[in-house]
Amino acid sequence: MASGFITFPQIDPVIFSIGPISLRWYGLMYLIAFAIAWWLANRAAKKPGSGWTEQQVSDLLFIGFLGVVLGGRVGYVLFYQFELFISEPLYLFKIWTGGMSFHGGLLGVLLAMFWFAKRNNKPYLQLGDFVAPLIPLGLAAGRLGNFINAELWGRPTDVPWAVLFPGAGPLPRHPSQLYEFALEGVLLFILVMLYRRFNPPAGSLGGLFLAGYGAARFSVEFYREPDAHLGVLSAGMSMGQWLSLPMIIAGVALIVYANFSKTKLTKQGSKA
């Protein structure tokens, strides 16, 4: 390993405390993520002909938040701690021990969206397109929280920007949290917003988000340290990569389906 690297700065995970109540950086990142989603959703709802009310936006964000939390916890336990769950089922409810899975949270959000769509008579694909731009910047905030907490670090490396994380051993590592911040967050948000300007067919934005996140996460996993108790799985891939593959496939399939359906409807309309 090269001798030159960046020493992780000493950052107190607690911003301030008032009595027994403490505000942590990671909690602040979640608040920022929710605020960003709230602002973007209300901005889109206020556009003429959006078909959305402020109350619907509030309901969607609330049920989506529940989906993220419940799905994220259940997904983490089932995907990453299944053996522990089998031996100790109550581990599922020990949320103070930490542990959230993005892929589980995504499944939770998809189920929450299905319930919301039925209750509010919203086409599911259009609802997915409404939600897709709300997520990437929230993911970016979450990855900054991971970096500040010095968790989910990358694999050992000798690149000039390698970071020596506390608790990660003597070797400098990839700041994979920042890679995810840039790819899953900032870049994916830009791509979704640019694609939205072309007024794509229903389902395309949701498909782009699924495929884009899956591709970004799959790529970064080559630089991210695998979970110690799981390691690298079959075919030399991590759990994160195996969970991202279905997202890529589903996202590409959804984009193809959306554009095929639009072409089919256009042709039918031209014959009428």
DRENRO-585850 format. One record per atom (N, C-alpha, C): x, y, z; residue in three letters. Coordinates in pm, whole numbers, padded with zeros to 5 digits, always signed. Each point is the difference from the previous one (the first is absolute). Layout:
residues N
XYZALA;...
***
This chain:
residues 272
+00082-00120+00000MET;-00082+00120+00000MET;+00087+00126+00000MET;-00049+00103-00066ALA;+00072+00125-00001ALA;-00009+00065+00137ALA;+00102+00081+00035SER;+00002+00063+00131SER;-00093+00119+00007SER;-00034+00058-00114GLY;-00085+00117+00000GLY;-00147-00035+00001GLY;-00075+00054+00095PHE;-00143-00021+00007PHE;-00063+00110+00084PHE;-00131+00003+00003ILE;-00073+00100+00076ILE;-00045-00061+00132ILE;+00035+00064+00108THR;-00047-00047+00131THR;-00139+00055+00026THR;-00092-00088+00034PHE;-00138+00042+00022PHE;-00005+00102+00113PHE;-00066+00114-00023PRO;-00007+00102+00105PRO;-00082-00048+00120PRO;+00034+00050+00116GLN;-00075-00034+00121GLN;-00132+00076+00001GLN;-00107-00071-00031ILE;-00134+00061-00006ILE;-00087-00064+00107ILE;-00049+00081+00089ASP;-00090-00051+00104ASP;-00134-00034-00066ASP;-00045-00126+00011PRO;-00128-00037-00062PRO;-00119+00076+00056PRO;+00015+00056+00120VAL;-00106+00078+00063VAL;+00026+00148-00026VAL;-00095+00068-00062ILE;+00015+00142-00029ILE;-00016+00081+00128ILE;-00109-00025+00072PHE;-00021+00064+00130PHE;-00100-00083+00080PHE;-00001+00022+00129SER;-00091-00071+00089SER;-00070+00100+00091SER;-00128-00024+00021ILE;-00078+00077+00097ILE;-00062-00100+00096ILE;+00059-00013+00117GLY;-00046-00100+00094GLY;+00021-00139-00059GLY;-00104-00082+00002PRO;+00013-00136-00054PRO;-00015-00007-00152PRO;-00033+00113-00062ILE;-00025+00003-00145ILE;+00125+00045-00073ILE;+00040-00078-00098SER;+00119+00033-00079SER;-00035+00001-00149SER;+00058+00094-00071LEU;-00013+00004-00146LEU;+00130-00051-00059LEU;-00009-00110-00075ARG;+00117-00060-00063ARG;+00005+00038-00148ARG;+00121-00004-00053TRP;+00018+00034-00141TRP;-00083-00091-00090TRP;-00004-00129+00036TYR;-00073-00094-00085TYR;-00149+00031+00003TYR;-00051+00033+00118GLY;-00141+00039+00010GLY;-00028+00127-00078GLY;+00095+00095+00005LEU;-00016+00123-00076LEU;-00007-00028-00149LEU;+00081-00095-00047MET;-00002-00035-00141MET;-00138-00055-00042MET;-00063-00079+00088TYR;-00134-00049-00029TYR;-00101+00114-00006TYR;+00015+00096+00091LEU;-00090+00116-00002LEU;+00019+00080-00129LEU;+00125+00017-00041ILE;+00029+00072-00125ILE;-00059-00075-00119ILE;+00015-00132+00000ALA;-00055-00082-00109ALA;-00151+00016-00009ALA;-00067-00003+00115PHE;-00145+00015+00001PHE;-00041+00140-00047PHE;+00075+00102+00044ALA;-00030+00139-00040ALA;+00016+00019-00150ALA;+00104-00061-00058ILE;+00022+00009-00145ILE;-00116-00064-00075ILE;-00040-00119+00044ALA;-00111-00069-00065ALA;-00127+00082+00011ALA;-00024+00059+00116TRP;-00119+00083+00023TRP;-00001+00118-00096TRP;+00114+00068-00012TRP;+00008+00119-00086TRP;-00019-00036-00146TRP;+00067-00104-00046LEU;-00011-00041-00140LEU;-00143-00046-00033LEU;-00061-00075+00091ALA;-00135-00051-00026ALA;-00101+00113-00006ALA;+00007+00094+00093ASN;-00094+00113-00002ASN;+00025+00091-00119ASN;+00124+00014-00040ARG;+00032+00080-00119ARG;-00064-00060-00124ARG;+00009-00134-00013ALA;-00060-00067-00114ALA;-00152+00004+00007ALA;-00056-00009+00121ALA;-00145-00002+00016ALA;-00064+00134-00035ALA;+00076+00109+00016LYS;-00055+00134-00026LYS;-00001+00036-00148LYS;+00060-00084-00083LYS;-00002+00029-00142LYS;-00141-00017-00056LYS;-00040+00084-00095PRO;-00136-00010-00056PRO;-00027-00139-00058PRO;-00115-00056+00034GLY;-00039-00129-00053GLY;+00073-00119+00060GLY;+00065+00020+00114SER;+00075-00110+00061SER;-00092-00111+00052SER;-00122+00039+00040GLY;-00093-00099+00055GLY;+00030-00036+00144GLY;+00085+00080+00066TRP;+00038-00026+00137TRP;-00043+00113+00092TRP;-00037-00035+00122THR;-00031+00098+00104THR;+00108-00008+00108THR;+00008+00104+00082GLU;+00098+00001+00108GLU;-00028-00113+00099GLU;-00127-00030+00022GLN;-00035-00107+00093GLN;+00047-00135-00054GLN;-00015-00021-00130GLN;+00046-00125-00059GLN;+00152-00013+00011GLN;+00070+00111-00020VAL;+00146-00003+00015VAL;+00038-00037+00142VAL;-00068+00061+00097SER;+00029-00031+00141SER;-00027-00147+00029SER;-00111-00051-00049ASP;-00034-00141+00024ASP;+00103-00092-00065ASP;+00041+00034-00122LEU;+00097-00083-00072LEU;+00133-00004+00074LEU;+00049+00115+00044LEU;+00128+00004+00070LEU;-00007-00073+00133LEU;-00113+00010+00069PHE;-00014-00069+00128PHE;+00002-00151-00019PHE;-00081-00049-00094ILE;-00004-00144-00022ILE;+00131-00049-00060ILE;+00065+00085-00081GLY;+00130-00037-00055GLY;+00106-00010+00109GLY;-00005+00091+00098PHE;+00094-00003+00111PHE;-00018-00129+00081PHE;-00125-00039+00024LEU;-00025-00126+00071LEU;+00055-00118-00080LEU;-00018+00005-00133GLY;+00051-00107-00085GLY;+00150-00011+00007GLY;+00069+00114+00001VAL;+00146+00000+00008VAL;+00048-00061+00131VAL;-00061+00044+00110VAL;+00046-00045+00133VAL;-00031-00148+00022VAL;-00126-00038-00024LEU;-00039-00140+00024LEU;+00067-00094-00100LEU;-00005+00037-00128GLY;+00063-00083-00103GLY;+00149-00008+00017GLY;+00061+00115+00036GLY;+00145+00002+00018GLY;+00046-00091+00112GLY;-00076-00001+00110ARG;+00037-00087+00112ARG;-00023-00147-00032ARG;-00118-00030-00054VAL;-00030-00140-00034VAL;+00097-00051-00106VAL;+00029+00084-00098GLY;+00093-00041-00105GLY;+00139-00027+00054GLY;+00047+00085+00091TYR;+00133-00021+00058TYR;+00007-00133+00074TYR;-00104-00027+00079VAL;+00000-00124+00079VAL;-00006-00122-00091VAL;-00085+00005-00103LEU;-00016-00117-00087LEU;+00117-00017-00098LEU;+00052+00110-00051PHE;+00107-00008-00099PHE;+00138-00019+00063PHE;+00023+00066+00113TYR;+00134+00004+00056TYR;+00018-00071+00134TYR;-00110-00025+00069GLN;+00010-00064+00132GLN;-00100-00114+00014GLN;-00022-00075-00106PHE;-00106-00102+00001PHE;+00027-00109+00103PHE;+00124-00046+00009GLU;+00032-00105+00096GLU;-00022+00046+00144GLU;+00036+00124+00027LEU;-00023+00056+00133LEU;-00150+00011+00028LEU;-00075+00038-00102PHE;-00146+00011+00015PHE;-00063-00136+00029PHE;+00049-00104-00067ILE;-00055-00134+00022ILE;+00026-00045+00144ILE;+00119+00030+00050SER;+00033-00041+00137SER;-00060+00092+00105SER;-00026+00125-00039GLU;-00054+00099+00094GLU;-00100+00090-00073GLU;-00125-00046-00019PRO;-00100+00077-00077PRO;-00024+00141+00052PRO;+00016+00021+00130LEU;-00023+00133+00056LEU;+00106+00101-00044LEU;+00107-00049-00063TYR;+00103+00091-00050TYR;-00059+00100-00099TYR;-00107-00042-00068LEU;-00065+00088-00096LEU;-00042+00133+00064LEU;-00036-00004+00127PHE;-00052+00118+00067PHE;+00107+00077+00077PHE;+00123-00048-00001LYS;+00107+00068+00072LYS;+00061+00108-00088LYS;-00080+00100-00029ILE;+00043+00104-00093ILE;+00113+00085+00057ILE;+00016+00001+00132TRP;+00108+00079+00060TRP;+00138-00057-00031TRP;+00004-00124-00046THR;+00129-00060-00038THR;+00046+00047-00138THR;-00089+00070-00073GLY;+00035+00048-00133GLY;-00027-00104-00107GLY;+00008+00044-00123GLY;-00019-00091-00112GLY;-00120+00035-00086GLY;+00028+00056-00117MET;-00104+00033-00098MET;+00052-00040-00139MET;-00091-00047-00084SER;+00036-00040-00135SER;-00073+00088-00101SER;+00077+00057-00094PHE;-00068+00080-00103PHE;-00096-00084-00081PHE;+00043-00119-00039HIS;-00084-00085-00084HIS;-00128-00039+00073HIS;+00010-00025+00131GLY;-00121-00026+00077GLY;-00088+00123+00009GLY;+00064+00117+00019GLY;-00076+00124+00003GLY;-00071+00027-00131GLY;+00066-00034-00111LEU;-00062+00018-00131LEU;-00125-00087-00014LEU;+00010-00126+00043LEU;-00117-00088-00005LEU;-00112+00055+00088LEU;+00038+00055+00115GLY;-00101+00061+00087GLY;-00068+00117-00066GLY;+00077+00083-00070VAL;-00057+00115-00071VAL;-00091-00045-00115VAL;+00041-00103-00073LEU;-00081-00050-00110LEU;-00136-00051+00050LEU;+00002-00068+00114LEU;-00126-00047+00059LEU;-00085+00117+00049LEU;+00066+00099+00061ALA;-00071+00118+00046ALA;-00062+00076-00117ALA;+00073+00008-00110MET;-00052+00066-00120MET;-00119-00075-00057MET;+00005-00132+00005PHE;-00112-00080-00050PHE;-00126+00031+00081PHE;+00014+00005+00132TRP;-00114+00034+00086TRP;-00050+00141-00029TRP;+00093+00095-00014PHE;-00038+00139-00026PHE;-00069+00014-00135PHE;+00051-00069-00101ALA;-00059+00008-00134ALA;-00144-00050+00001ALA;-00025-00111+00068LYS;-00135-00055+00007LYS;-00092+00095+00076LYS;+00047+00054+00108ARG;-00082+00087+00085ARG;-00033+00133-00067ARG;+00092+00050-00082ASN;-00018+00132-00062ASN;-00028-00007-00150ASN;-00020-00121-00051ASN;-00032-00018-00142ASN;+00107+00062-00091ASN;+00126-00029+00033LYS;+00112+00049-00080LYS;+00060-00116-00080LYS;+00023+00016-00130PRO;+00069-00106-00076PRO;+00137-00028+00060PRO;+00030-00126+00020TYR;+00122-00037+00073TYR;+00127+00047-00071TYR;+00005-00014-00131LEU;+00120+00040-00073LEU;+00021+00152+00008LEU;-00108+00075-00010GLN;+00011+00145+00012GLN;+00042+00040+00141GLN;-00049-00072+00098LEU;+00040+00026+00138LEU;+00150-00025+00016LEU;+00050-00108-00061GLY;+00143-00028+00006GLY;+00083+00110-00063GLY;-00050+00057-00110ASP;+00071+00111-00065ASP;+00000+00124+00089ASP;-00107+00020+00078PHE;-00007+00115+00091PHE;+00100-00016+00114PHE;+00016-00124+00046VAL;+00086-00027+00116VAL;+00148-00005-00038VAL;+00031-00046-00120ALA;+00140-00024-00040ALA;+00093+00119+00025ALA;-00038+00125-00036PRO;+00093+00111+00023PRO;+00017+00036+00148PRO;-00088-00050+00086LEU;+00006+00037+00142LEU;+00107-00076+00077LEU;+00049-00110-00054ILE;+00083-00091+00078ILE;+00150+00027-00008ILE;+00058+00028-00118PRO;+00147+00005-00008PRO;+00069+00097+00096PRO;-00051+00122+00015LEU;+00067+00095+00088LEU;-00012-00044+00146LEU;-00108-00069+00032GLY;-00010-00057+00134GLY;+00105-00107+00022GLY;+00023-00081-00104LEU;+00107-00100+00008LEU;+00136+00067+00018LEU;+00020+00111-00069ALA;+00126+00073+00012ALA;+00021+00046+00144ALA;-00105+00052+00061ALA;+00010+00044+00140ALA;+00032-00118+00091ALA;-00062-00113-00024GLY;+00025-00119+00080GLY;+00144-00047-00011GLY;+00056+00004-00121ARG;+00139-00044-00018ARG;+00097+00096+00067ARG;-00032+00129+00005LEU;+00083+00092+00076LEU;-00004-00036+00148LEU;-00120-00040+00046GLY;-00012-00045+00138GLY;+00087-00121+00027GLY;+00003-00095-00095ASN;+00087-00118+00015ASN;+00147+00042+00010ASN;+00040+00098-00082PHE;+00139+00045+00001PHE;+00034+00068+00133PHE;-00087+00087+00045ILE;+00024+00071+00127ILE;+00008-00099+00116ILE;-00083-00104-00007ASN;+00002-00103+00104ASN;+00117-00097-00014ASN;+00079+00015-00108ALA;+00113-00089-00028ALA;-00045-00146-00001ALA;-00107-00027-00077GLU;-00054-00135-00011GLU;-00017-00035-00148GLU;-00017-00128-00028LEU;-00016-00048-00137LEU;+00115+00047-00089LEU;+00120-00009+00054TRP;+00117+00046-00075TRP;+00036-00095-00114TRP;+00098+00040-00080GLY;+00038-00076-00117GLY;+00111-00101+00027GLY;+00046-00063-00106ARG;+00106-00100+00010ARG;+00136+00070+00005ARG;+00100-00069+00052PRO;+00135+00059+00006PRO;+00049+00039-00139PRO;+00072+00111-00007THR;+00049+00051-00127THR;+00119+00091+00022THR;+00071+00033-00109ASP;+00111+00094+00010ASP;-00024+00123-00088ASP;-00125+00026-00038VAL;-00030+00119-00080VAL;+00030+00124+00085VAL;+00033+00113-00064PRO;+00040+00119+00075PRO;-00108+00052+00096PRO;-00126-00029-00029TRP;-00108+00050+00087TRP;-00047-00105+00101TRP;+00079-00104+00020ALA;-00035-00103+00098ALA;-00011+00062+00139ALA;-00091-00055+00080VAL;-00026+00055+00133VAL;+00027-00106+00106VAL;+00065+00041+00107LEU;+00022-00089+00114LEU;-00116+00021+00097LEU;-00095-00091-00002PHE;-00119+00013+00083PHE;+00024-00058+00139PHE;-00052+00066+00104PRO;+00012-00056+00135PRO;-00082-00129+00010PRO;+00060-00101+00059GLY;-00069-00127+00017GLY;+00008-00091-00121GLY;+00068+00045-00106ALA;+00007-00081-00123ALA;+00137-00065-00018ALA;+00082+00001+00106GLY;+00130-00062-00012GLY;+00107+00098-00045GLY;+00121-00048-00022PRO;+00113+00088-00031PRO;+00012+00041-00147PRO;-00084-00058-00086LEU;+00015+00026-00143LEU;-00095+00111-00048LEU;+00050+00090-00084PRO;-00089+00101-00060PRO;-00097-00066-00097PRO;-00117+00058-00014ARG;-00106-00063-00077ARG;-00068+00099-00095ARG;-00071-00058-00097HIS;-00083+00082-00088HIS;-00110+00068+00081HIS;-00021+00131-00020PRO;-00116+00065+00062PRO;-00126-00032-00081PRO;-00041-00126+00004SER;-00109-00046-00086SER;-00131+00071+00029SER;-00014+00053+00122GLN;-00122+00076+00030GLN;-00013+00122-00091GLN;+00115+00062-00028LEU;-00001+00118-00087LEU;-00020-00038-00146LEU;+00046-00119-00038TYR;-00028-00049-00135TYR;-00152-00016-00017TYR;-00062-00058+00102GLU;-00145-00020-00007GLU;-00074+00134+00005GLU;+00051+00093+00080PHE;-00057+00135+00004PHE;-00003+00061-00140PHE;+00110-00015-00073ALA;+00011+00061-00133ALA;-00085-00074-00104ALA;+00002-00135+00002LEU;-00067-00077-00105LEU;-00148-00024+00030LEU;-00030-00055+00117GLU;-00139-00032+00035GLU;-00080+00127+00028GLU;+00070+00105+00045GLY;-00068+00122+00038GLY;+00000+00107-00108GLY;+00113+00068-00011VAL;+00007+00118-00087VAL;-00019-00035-00147VAL;+00080-00094-00052LEU;-00007-00034-00142LEU;-00137-00057-00037LEU;-00053-00089+00081LEU;-00129-00060-00031LEU;-00111+00105+00001LEU;+00007+00094+00093PHE;-00098+00109+00004PHE;+00005+00082-00129PHE;+00121+00034-00044ILE;+00015+00078-00124ILE;-00057-00076-00119ILE;+00029-00129-00009LEU;-00049-00080-00113LEU;-00152-00008+00000LEU;-00059-00023+00116VAL;-00147-00009+00008VAL;-00064+00133-00037VAL;+00054+00111+00051MET;-00058+00130-00028MET;+00016+00038-00147MET;+00114-00033-00060LEU;+00020+00029-00142LEU;-00095-00083-00085LEU;-00015-00128+00034TYR;-00089-00089-00077TYR;-00145+00045+00012TYR;-00036+00054+00114ARG;-00138+00045+00022ARG;-00037+00115-00095ARG;+00099+00079-00042ARG;-00027+00112-00089ARG;-00050-00046-00137ARG;+00030-00123-00038PHE;-00044-00053-00129PHE;-00141-00057+00006PHE;-00067+00016+00116ASN;-00136-00051+00016ASN;-00010-00147-00043ASN;+00077-00088+00061PRO;+00003-00142-00039PRO;-00131-00069+00036PRO;-00029-00115-00061PRO;-00123-00073+00030PRO;-00004-00048+00145PRO;-00120-00021+00051ALA;-00019-00041+00138ALA;+00078-00126+00032ALA;+00073+00005+00108GLY;+00081-00114+00043GLY;+00147+00017-00031GLY;+00034+00091-00091SER;+00139+00016-00041SER;+00089+00057+00110SER;-00052+00100+00073LEU;+00081+00060+00105LEU;+00025-00100+00113LEU;-00105-00072+00036GLY;+00017-00103+00102GLY;+00098-00106-00045GLY;-00007-00038-00127GLY;+00093-00099-00054GLY;+00142+00052+00000GLY;+00018+00128-00036LEU;+00134+00058-00001LEU;+00059+00002+00141LEU;-00084+00033+00098PHE;+00050+00000+00137PHE;+00045-00139+00043PHE;-00085-00101-00027LEU;+00035-00136+00040LEU;+00129-00046-00066LEU;+00008+00017-00132ALA;+00120-00043-00073ALA;+00122+00082+00040ALA;-00019+00131+00017GLY;+00111+00087+00035GLY;+00056-00029+00137GLY;-00089-00014+00098TYR;+00049-00031+00134TYR;+00067-00137+00001TYR;-00065-00098-00063GLY;+00057-00134-00002GLY;+00138-00002-00060GLY;+00018+00071-00112ALA;+00131+00004-00067ALA;+00104+00070+00087ALA;-00040+00113+00063ALA;+00093+00074+00085ALA;+00041-00084+00120ALA;-00096-00061+00066ARG;+00030-00081+00119ARG;+00085-00121-00037ARG;-00034-00065-00112PHE;+00075-00116-00046PHE;+00146+00037-00022PHE;+00023+00116-00061SER;+00137+00044-00031SER;+00078+00034+00127SER;-00062+00074+00091VAL;+00069+00042+00121VAL;+00034-00118+00090VAL;-00081-00106-00007GLU;+00025-00117+00085GLU;+00138-00062-00026GLU;+00058+00025-00117PHE;+00135-00049-00026PHE;+00103+00070+00088PHE;-00035+00118+00051TYR;+00091+00079+00083TYR;-00043+00005+00146TYR;-00119-00049+00029ARG;-00053+00003+00137ARG;+00033-00131+00071ARG;+00039+00009+00125GLU;+00032-00120+00078GLU;-00126-00083+00022GLU;+00002-00128-00039PRO;-00118-00083+00022PRO;-00027-00018+00150PRO;-00124-00031+00033ASP;-00034-00025+00139ASP;+00086-00114+00053ASP;+00057+00021+00120ALA;+00098-00094+00053ALA;-00057-00140+00016ALA;-00126-00010+00042HIS;-00058-00132+00026HIS;-00050-00068-00127HIS;-00005+00075-00112LEU;-00044-00058-00127LEU;+00116-00017-00098LEU;+00086+00104-00006GLY;+00111-00005-00094GLY;-00048+00004-00143GLY;+00083-00050-00089VAL;-00036-00008-00142VAL;-00076-00130-00022VAL;-00112+00008-00068LEU;-00086-00116-00021LEU;+00034-00069-00132LEU;-00092-00079-00052SER;+00023-00074-00124SER;+00025+00096-00117SER;+00074-00049-00098ALA;+00037+00076-00119ALA;+00085+00122+00035ALA;+00058+00001+00119GLY;+00086+00109+00040GLY;-00072+00131+00025GLY;-00131-00006+00025MET;-00078+00121+00020MET;-00046+00011+00145MET;-00018+00123+00045SER;-00047+00025+00136SER;-00152-00008+00004SER;-00055+00001+00121MET;-00145+00001+00015MET;-00061+00122-00068MET;+00066+00116+00016GLY;-00049+00121-00063GLY;-00010-00012-00151GLY;+00095-00069-00062GLN;-00004-00019-00145GLN;-00110-00096-00041GLN;-00016-00107+00077TRP;-00108-00095-00032TRP;-00137+00066+00013TRP;-00016+00089+00098LEU;-00128+00068+00018LEU;-00021+00109-00104LEU;+00109+00051-00056SER;-00011+00108-00100SER;-00030-00054-00139SER;+00040-00122-00028LEU;-00026-00057-00133LEU;-00148+00001-00037LEU;-00092-00046+00088PRO;-00143+00006-00036PRO;-00048+00142-00025PRO;+00059+00098+00069MET;-00038+00139-00023MET;+00037+00043-00141MET;+00120-00036-00044ILE;+00044+00037-00135ILE;-00091-00063-00105ILE;-00026-00129+00017ILE;-00085-00072-00095ILE;-00140+00058-00003ILE;-00057+00021+00119ALA;-00136+00055+00008ALA;-00007+00141-00057ALA;+00103+00081+00026GLY;+00000+00137-00051GLY;+00007+00006-00152GLY;+00089-00079-00058VAL;+00012-00004-00146VAL;-00129-00054-00062VAL;-00056-00105+00060ALA;-00125-00057-00052ALA;-00113+00102+00007ALA;-00004+00078+00106LEU;-00106+00100+00015LEU;+00014+00111-00104LEU;+00122+00043-00028ILE;+00022+00103-00102ILE;-00042-00053-00138ILE;+00039-00123-00032VAL;-00037-00060-00128VAL;-00151-00014-00010VAL;-00063-00048+00106TYR;-00146-00016+00000TYR;-00070+00134-00020TYR;+00047+00104+00072ALA;-00063+00131-00009ALA;+00009+00056-00142ALA;+00116-00010-00060ASN;+00017+00054-00135ASN;-00070-00086-00105ASN;-00004-00132+00020PHE;-00073-00087-00091PHE;-00150+00029+00005PHE;-00051+00020+00120SER;-00142+00031+00015SER;-00034+00133-00065SER;+00088+00099+00013LYS;-00024+00130-00062LYS;-00001-00012-00151LYS;+00097-00076-00054THR;+00007-00019-00146THR;-00125-00072-00051THR;-00044-00100+00075LYS;-00119-00077-00040LYS;-00124+00089-00002LYS;-00015+00084+00104LEU;-00116+00088+00007LEU;+00005+00104-00112LEU;+00122+00048-00031THR;+00015+00100-00108THR;-00041-00059-00134THR;+00042-00123-00025LYS;-00034-00066-00125LYS;-00151-00025-00009LYS;-00060-00040+00110GLN;-00144-00022+00001GLN;-00076+00129-00026GLN;+00054+00111+00059GLY;-00064+00128-00019GLY;+00009+00048-00144GLY;+00112-00029-00067SER;+00019+00044-00137SER;-00090-00075-00096SER;-00043-00122+00039LYS;-00087-00081-00087LYS;-00148+00037+00019LYS;-00030+00068+00109ALA;-00141+00030+00029ALA;-00054+00106-00094ALA;
***
